[in-house]
Amino acid sequence: MVTVTSRKREELLQDVPLAITAYSGKELNERGVNDSRELFDTIPNLFFGRRASGLPPVPVIRGVYAAGNDPTIEPSVGFYVDGVYISSALQLDMSLLDIDSVEVLRGPQGTLYGKNTLSGAINIITRNPGDQPVANARVAYGNRSHLEASASVGGPLIEDKLLVKLTAARRKNDPFLYNNVLGRKVEHDDYTGALLSLRALPSDRLSVDLKLDTSRSRPSAGNAEAFSGSTAEYCRARPTGSQEPSGNCPAPWASNPFFAGHGYDFDEKAHNRVVSSDIESTNDQAAHGASLHAVYTGDYLELTSITSYRRFKDDITENRDGSAYPLLNRFGLDYDTRAYSQELRLTSVNNGALQWTLGLFGFKDERKLGMDTGSAAPGRPGLFNAGSASTPIFLDDFRETSRIESDSLAAFGQASYDFNDAWSLTLGARYTRENREISLLSDCDGFACPYFAFAPRGITPNEQKSSARENIFTPLATLSYRPVAHILTYLSASKGYKSGGYAPVFTFSVRPFDSEEVWNYEAGAKSSWLGGRLTANLAVFHMDWKDVQISSFTGSAGFLVQNAASVINQGIELEVSSRLSERFGIGGSYGFLDSHYDMPLAANSASRERRRPNSPRHSLNLYADYRYPLGGGWNLHARSDYSLKSGIIFRSDQVVGDRIQTGNSGLTQTYGLANARLGVESGDWGIHLWGKNLFDKNYYLSAGIFEGIGGGYYGIVGDPRSYGLELSVKL
């Protein structure tokens, strides 16, 4: 039986009236899941898009995701590690280190979790030190010089009183995209991390856990593959005589020597894993954190305190124009965030008819963002004038420094009452107060400064400030009914929200946007059969998403985030797991999602399709697991997994007045990935062959159009086929 802590107390998964998928650390390893993106491939109605370097990833649950191209924009999915909220969207594409279990909660979690759980929450729980000495190691090697190694050592420092565990991990692989401008491969992955856990047990009633983590990574940077379009197509889409890139090319463009030798190298066949860029996009990330988790258990109450500090830094270099042209090929971001949180929680511990939780949560976040962008080729003829070779290209230098501070304070409570063995009612609510402020300093020196709403070169630096405050109330109600002991049915209504904020990158303003809210109405059934060897869980949901934050390209104002859209998301989710015998298990999941705008289309929409981007229409996951005893304590182990995402639209939409203007669809994608694992294992040793994306499927993690900067469509390419050998040992 699987135990979860999704409602801030230990419960059996099949007893929780909520759509949850839970995995143990062992199962994640067998599935080949090493990071949050691979986790999303295994769960219905989930998708993890990854955009170009410097842009936050796009974790999508039930079609809900955060819009915008600014790394300071907060996510719509709440990520928690050992109860600590991870606030930086850039950190969500994280490696999983020393995992005990992962719980994925689908649907808004605005009561017990609060801010930025509009679409759901991910609970990542690391292993605590044990009272017995342990040492284990795992190393894997594969194609593309893939190396993955981890080791843990721990045990008691003071018997039954002070326990310790240290885990370290390393992962790297060679690049797989070929850059035909630079003449070499790009897009590699490099990660190093460590976790130190200390557990103090002063008494039978009190436990104190201190966890310190650090990591340094140079992840895949999202070098974009162009897959359709041409310079001619780009020019035909620009208005004659227009200075800003929003219509047909001015006449001088036809003979502008700027374009000579810098054309896109498009292959009309998508997915050739070739990029044409005059620089390589890179990421250099560092994360550090500390958390103190104390629990005191009395006869009737349990008091929990979680205190945390986290810092995350990212140094980003990107070719923002996505082409071989030296337009915006010097784009740098220096991102630094510090987050502090404190949670106090009081929970009933009796097994009576009434169970409740009360709590307070405080959070403070400080973000600094420096941006420096321009052309790396001054002295060539410019994009907006066909002057002499001394004319600077596009921007000689544009600098922007912003500081965003936010704090929130919340009070919450939730109670469940069992009327009898069949009927139960859960009610909950959370009240949150949020404050935000921003200071933005911008400076421009170049020909195109007026295009960005600045005065001509030599401008005095422009400083802007703004502040905002919001109060949010997020209730929950769930009615559950057990017709028989092994079947649980439920009806629920819950509200979630995502914080408002600022998006200074390429908006050049401190204009705030407000929070967005969603009501989720859900009916579900959880069942166990054959003595628990077969489980089948079903959820049907309808989500009413209001004040949706949407990013629009506005020309001289850059990308503007505003609360302007209304969306309806509805669908079904089915999960089945079976252990047909001690040796053989099969299962899978299926999700159907209808996510569409609940507002009229603008007359000039490029597509009449109301469906939302980044939302798979169908998602399917299948697995089979087999073990066969070989004797002498050894077993043959074989496992296969297949995941399918169908009907994903990659498109840029924007709001015009009270209507939605759909953009050109760069791609509608369906892809399936097959993974497998085969080996022998005993209690202490394991040797396995493994493979991911076995059929070398070409697919994109996101795609779009370079709005106004270079034209043409691009795609962020998913990982190719990988395979190798893994050795694990426990001492």
PyMOL commands that set and color helices and strands:
alter all, ss='L'
color gray80, all
select helices_A, chain A and resi 13-15+25-31+36-40+89-91+231-236+251-255+257-259+449-452+530-532+555-557
alter helices_A, ss='H'
color red, helices_A
select strands_A, chain A and resi 3-4+11-12+20-24+46-49+58-61+77-81+84-86+99-106+120-126+134-142+146-158+162-173+177-179+184-186+189-200+206-218+224-228+274-275+282-297+301-318+330-348+354-374+397-418+423-445+462-484+487-498+516-529+534-553+559-579+584-597+618-631+634-651+654-656+659-661+665-681+685-692+700-705+713-717+722-730
alter strands_A, ss='S'
color yellow, strands_A
deselect
rebuild
show_as cartoon
